[in-house]
Amino acid sequence: MRIVATADSHFGYEYGRSSVAKKESIQRMNQAFENILNEAISLQADLVLHGGDVFNRSSPKKEVIEQAYDIIDRFAEEDIPLVIIPGNHDKSVLPESLVNHLNKHIHFLNKFSLLDFSEISILSFPFVSGDPKIIFEKAIRKAKEEPSKKIIILCHQLFDGASFGPHNYVFTNRLDTLKTDKLPDNVLFVVSGHIHRFQNIQNGRVYYTGSVERTSFMEITEPKGYLLIEIEGDYHCVRFCKTESVPMDVIEYDIGEMGLISSVINEDEINNKSRTLLRFTGRSLDANEIKFLWARFPAKEYPLLRFSPRNSDMVLKKLYNIKKE
């Protein structure tokens, strides 16, 4: 059995400083997800999983819902089952227009569910805020009640040991982090959305698929892609398959001992085909310097360029000191 797993498609996510750039960014997120579905078709997958944060907002615009619906509707023609759960950005509930879509191969799950497929069962639940341990314990009990079934848990939660960001911040020993030490042997592993970086933690019991595309400069070091899961008898294998992402650059300038920021900016470094962030570290920017940046880099000419800090009372420390993947 071959399974493709993805998450965090964030339909409707916008970046850029112009209306054209924002429209193109939405299209890019749509295309990134559709590319993964096309990969599933090419691989002749038996099942596709989506681990939540389908949309970027809990109340997406009508056109954003329709675009997502069209992509999923076209995929439904391939007769490959698709299981989707809501994440925190979805406020744990998928829009009605999706939930009510009738196709025996498309499963929009807004509640705790167990679905059986040919060689595997998918035990899933929507994102739970606060303390998710109660519902995770419910999933564990349900798995123990079905010892003959091979189970993958699909969710959208924080698991102890998950990391993110250029400095590899690790979530651990929090109220909202979960541990898998009590999972029964018939649960092969957990597939989760929520953390946008692909990673395998807790001794191979938890896989994060990562997001389909970068949604933050905190993700600049991270490749994007999907999980390819292969199951045959008692054997299973999970691989991360990389996909293309929109180019992204961070340029940091240490201005701690400098008087004029105009003297340190190298405009030749700025590629307007990339999402670019200019970061000024070492001291705050004064109001005149912020006005200079807005005037020197107007949105019409530099739609993908941002700078930080944007107000005069912030002092940034150097952050992006490691190479991109």
C-alpha positions as CSV (number, residue, x, y, z in Angstrom):
1,M,0.0,0.0,0.0
2,R,1.3,3.5,-0.9
3,I,0.2,6.6,1.0
4,V,1.0,10.2,0.3
5,A,0.8,12.5,3.4
6,T,0.7,16.3,3.5
7,A,-0.6,19.1,5.7
8,D,-0.7,22.8,6.2
9,S,-1.8,23.8,2.7
10,H,-3.0,27.2,4.1
11,F,-5.3,28.0,1.2
12,G,-5.7,31.8,1.0
13,Y,-2.3,32.6,2.5
14,E,-1.0,36.0,1.1
15,Y,2.4,37.5,1.0
16,G,3.8,40.5,-0.8
17,R,3.0,44.2,-0.7
18,S,0.9,44.6,-3.8
19,S,-2.5,43.2,-4.9
20,V,-0.8,41.4,-7.8
21,A,1.8,39.8,-5.5
22,K,-0.9,38.7,-3.0
23,K,-3.0,37.2,-5.8
24,E,0.0,35.3,-7.1
25,S,0.8,34.1,-3.6
26,I,-2.6,32.5,-3.2
27,Q,-2.2,30.9,-6.6
28,R,1.2,29.6,-5.5
29,M,-0.2,27.9,-2.4
30,N,-3.0,26.3,-4.5
31,Q,-0.4,25.1,-7.0
32,A,1.9,23.7,-4.3
33,F,-0.9,21.5,-2.9
34,E,-2.2,20.5,-6.4
35,N,1.4,19.5,-7.3
36,I,1.4,17.1,-4.4
37,L,-1.9,15.6,-5.4
38,N,-0.5,15.2,-8.9
39,E,2.5,13.4,-7.4
40,A,0.1,11.1,-5.6
41,I,-1.6,10.3,-9.0
42,S,1.8,9.7,-10.7
43,L,2.9,7.4,-7.8
44,Q,-0.4,5.5,-8.1
45,A,-1.0,6.1,-4.4
46,D,-3.7,4.2,-2.6
47,L,-4.5,6.9,-0.1
48,V,-3.7,10.6,0.5
49,L,-3.7,12.2,4.0
50,H,-4.0,15.9,4.9
51,G,-3.0,16.7,8.5
52,G,-4.9,20.0,8.9
53,D,-4.6,23.8,8.4
54,V,-6.4,23.4,5.1
55,F,-7.1,27.1,5.1
56,N,-5.1,30.0,6.4
57,R,-8.1,31.5,8.2
58,S,-11.0,30.0,10.0
59,S,-13.4,32.0,7.8
60,P,-11.8,32.0,4.3
61,K,-13.1,34.1,1.5
62,K,-15.7,32.4,-0.8
63,E,-13.3,32.4,-3.7
64,V,-10.6,30.7,-1.6
65,I,-13.0,28.0,-0.6
66,E,-14.1,27.5,-4.2
67,Q,-10.5,27.3,-5.4
68,A,-9.7,24.6,-2.8
69,Y,-12.9,22.8,-3.7
70,D,-12.0,22.8,-7.4
71,I,-8.6,21.2,-6.8
72,I,-10.1,18.6,-4.5
73,D,-13.0,17.9,-6.9
74,R,-10.6,17.3,-9.8
75,F,-8.6,15.0,-7.7
76,A,-11.7,13.1,-6.7
77,E,-12.1,11.9,-10.3
78,E,-9.0,9.8,-9.8
79,D,-10.8,7.6,-7.2
80,I,-8.0,7.8,-4.7
81,P,-9.3,8.2,-1.2
82,L,-8.4,11.6,0.4
83,V,-8.7,12.1,4.2
84,I,-8.6,15.7,5.5
85,I,-8.9,17.0,9.1
86,P,-9.1,20.6,10.3
87,G,-6.2,22.3,12.1
88,N,-5.9,25.3,14.4
89,H,-6.1,27.8,11.5
90,D,-9.3,26.1,10.5
91,K,-10.5,26.5,14.1
92,S,-11.0,22.7,14.2
93,V,-13.9,22.8,11.7
94,L,-13.8,22.7,7.9
95,P,-16.2,25.0,5.9
96,E,-19.6,23.5,5.2
97,S,-19.2,23.6,1.5
98,L,-16.3,21.1,1.8
99,V,-17.9,19.0,4.5
100,N,-21.1,18.6,2.5
101,H,-19.2,17.6,-0.7
102,L,-20.5,14.2,-1.6
103,N,-17.9,11.7,-3.0
104,K,-17.2,8.4,-1.5
105,H,-13.5,8.8,-1.8
106,I,-13.2,12.2,-0.1
107,H,-13.4,12.3,3.7
108,F,-13.7,15.7,5.4
109,L,-13.5,14.7,9.1
110,N,-14.6,17.3,11.7
111,K,-14.8,14.8,14.5
112,F,-13.0,11.8,16.1
113,S,-13.0,9.1,13.4
114,L,-11.7,5.7,12.5
115,L,-11.7,4.8,8.8
116,D,-10.7,1.4,7.4
117,F,-8.8,1.0,4.1
118,S,-7.3,-2.1,2.5
119,E,-4.2,-2.5,4.7
120,I,-4.4,0.3,7.1
121,S,-6.9,2.2,9.3
122,I,-6.7,5.9,9.9
123,L,-7.6,7.1,13.3
124,S,-8.0,10.9,13.3
125,F,-9.2,13.9,15.3
126,P,-9.3,17.7,14.7
127,F,-7.0,20.1,16.4
128,V,-7.5,20.5,20.1
129,S,-6.4,23.7,21.8
130,G,-5.2,23.9,25.4
131,D,-4.7,20.3,26.7
132,P,-5.0,17.7,23.9
133,K,-4.1,14.8,26.1
134,I,-7.7,13.7,26.8
135,I,-8.4,13.2,23.1
136,F,-5.0,11.6,22.5
137,E,-5.7,9.1,25.3
138,K,-9.1,8.4,23.7
139,A,-7.2,7.6,20.4
140,I,-4.9,5.3,22.4
141,R,-7.9,3.4,23.9
142,K,-9.6,3.1,20.6
143,A,-6.4,1.6,19.0
144,K,-6.1,-0.9,21.9
145,E,-9.8,-1.9,21.2
146,E,-8.8,-2.8,17.6
147,P,-5.6,-4.9,18.1
148,S,-6.0,-6.7,14.7
149,K,-5.9,-3.4,12.8
150,K,-2.7,-1.6,11.7
151,I,-3.3,2.0,12.5
152,I,-1.9,5.4,11.6
153,I,-3.0,8.3,13.7
154,L,-3.7,11.5,11.8
155,C,-3.8,14.8,13.7
156,H,-2.7,18.4,14.0
157,Q,-1.0,18.8,17.3
158,L,2.3,19.6,19.1
159,F,4.4,16.6,20.1
160,D,7.2,16.7,22.6
161,G,10.5,17.3,20.9
162,A,9.2,19.0,17.8
163,S,11.4,21.9,16.6
164,F,11.2,24.9,14.4
165,G,13.0,28.0,13.3
166,P,16.6,28.9,12.4
167,H,17.7,28.4,16.0
168,N,15.9,25.1,16.3
169,Y,13.5,26.0,19.2
170,V,12.2,22.7,20.7
171,F,8.8,22.3,22.2
172,T,9.0,20.1,25.3
173,N,7.2,19.5,28.6
174,R,4.3,21.8,27.9
175,L,0.6,21.4,28.6
176,D,-0.1,21.1,24.9
177,T,2.7,18.7,23.9
178,L,2.0,15.0,23.5
179,K,4.1,11.9,24.1
180,T,3.7,8.5,22.3
181,D,5.1,6.2,25.0
182,K,1.7,4.6,25.6
183,L,0.9,3.9,22.0
184,P,0.1,0.2,21.4
185,D,2.1,-1.8,18.9
186,N,-0.6,-1.8,16.3
187,V,-0.2,2.0,15.8
188,L,2.6,2.2,13.3
189,F,3.1,5.9,13.9
190,V,1.5,9.3,14.0
191,V,1.3,11.7,11.0
192,S,0.8,15.3,12.1
193,G,0.4,18.8,10.7
194,H,1.0,22.0,12.7
195,I,4.8,22.3,12.7
196,H,5.8,23.4,9.2
197,R,9.2,21.6,9.2
198,F,9.5,17.9,8.1
199,Q,10.8,15.9,11.0
200,N,10.7,12.5,12.6
201,I,10.7,12.5,16.4
202,Q,10.0,10.3,19.5
203,N,11.9,7.3,18.2
204,G,10.1,7.1,14.9
205,R,6.6,7.3,16.3
206,V,5.8,10.9,15.0
207,Y,6.2,12.3,11.6
208,Y,5.5,15.9,10.7
209,T,4.9,16.4,6.9
210,G,5.8,20.0,7.0
211,S,3.8,22.7,5.1
212,V,3.4,22.6,1.3
213,E,5.1,26.0,1.0
214,R,7.0,28.4,3.2
215,T,4.7,30.8,5.0
216,S,7.3,32.5,7.1
217,F,10.9,33.7,7.0
218,M,11.3,31.4,10.0
219,E,11.1,28.5,7.5
220,I,13.8,29.7,5.2
221,T,16.2,26.9,6.1
222,E,13.6,24.2,5.6
223,P,12.9,22.1,2.4
224,K,9.2,21.5,1.6
225,G,7.6,18.3,0.3
226,Y,5.4,15.4,1.4
227,L,5.7,12.0,3.0
228,L,5.7,8.8,0.9
229,I,4.6,5.9,3.1
230,E,4.8,2.3,1.9
231,I,3.3,-0.6,3.7
232,E,3.7,-4.2,2.8
233,G,2.8,-6.8,5.4
234,D,4.7,-6.1,8.6
235,Y,7.1,-3.8,6.7
236,H,6.6,-0.1,6.4
237,C,8.8,2.7,5.2
238,V,8.4,6.5,5.4
239,R,10.3,8.9,3.1
240,F,10.3,12.6,2.7
241,C,10.0,13.7,-0.9
242,K,11.2,17.3,-1.6
243,T,9.2,19.7,-3.8
244,E,10.1,23.1,-5.2
245,S,9.5,26.2,-3.2
246,V,9.3,29.9,-3.9
247,P,12.8,31.4,-3.5
248,M,13.3,33.2,-0.2
249,D,16.2,35.4,1.1
250,V,17.1,37.1,4.3
251,I,19.7,39.8,4.3
252,E,20.9,41.0,7.7
253,Y,22.7,44.3,8.3
254,D,24.5,45.0,11.6
255,I,24.0,48.7,12.1
256,G,24.9,48.8,15.8
257,E,27.8,51.2,15.3
258,M,26.6,52.8,12.1
259,G,25.0,56.2,11.6
260,L,23.3,55.9,8.2
261,I,21.6,52.7,7.1
262,S,21.7,54.0,3.5
263,S,25.4,53.3,3.5
264,V,25.1,49.6,4.3
265,I,22.3,48.6,1.9
266,N,23.5,46.7,-1.1
267,E,20.7,46.9,-3.6
268,D,22.5,44.4,-5.9
269,E,21.7,41.7,-3.3
270,I,18.0,42.2,-3.7
271,N,16.5,39.8,-6.2
272,N,12.9,40.8,-6.8
273,K,12.0,37.3,-7.9
274,S,12.6,36.1,-4.4
275,R,10.7,36.9,-1.2
276,T,13.3,39.0,0.6
277,L,13.5,40.3,4.1
278,L,16.0,43.0,5.1
279,R,16.8,42.8,8.8
280,F,18.6,45.6,10.7
281,T,20.3,44.4,13.9
282,G,22.3,46.0,16.7
283,R,20.1,49.1,17.3
284,S,16.6,50.4,16.6
285,L,15.7,52.3,13.5
286,D,14.7,55.9,14.0
287,A,11.5,57.3,12.4
288,N,13.4,59.0,9.5
289,E,15.2,55.7,8.7
290,I,11.9,53.9,8.5
291,K,10.5,56.6,6.2
292,F,13.6,56.2,4.1
293,L,13.0,52.5,3.7
294,W,9.4,52.9,2.7
295,A,10.4,55.6,0.2
296,R,13.4,53.8,-1.2
297,F,11.7,50.5,-1.7
298,P,8.1,51.3,-2.8
299,A,5.7,48.3,-3.0
300,K,5.1,48.8,-6.7
301,E,8.8,48.3,-7.5
302,Y,9.6,45.8,-4.7
303,P,6.4,43.8,-4.1
304,L,8.2,40.9,-2.5
305,L,10.5,42.9,-0.2
306,R,9.9,43.4,3.5
307,F,12.1,45.0,6.2
308,S,12.3,44.6,9.9
309,P,12.0,46.2,12.4
310,R,9.1,48.4,11.3
311,N,8.8,50.6,14.3
312,S,11.4,52.7,16.1
313,D,11.3,51.0,19.5
314,M,12.5,47.5,18.5
315,V,16.1,46.2,18.6
316,L,16.7,43.0,16.7
317,K,19.4,40.5,17.4
318,K,21.2,38.5,14.7
319,L,19.0,35.5,13.9
320,Y,19.7,34.0,10.4
321,N,23.2,32.7,10.9
322,I,22.9,29.3,9.2
323,K,22.7,28.3,5.6
324,K,19.5,27.5,3.7
325,E,18.8,24.0,2.6
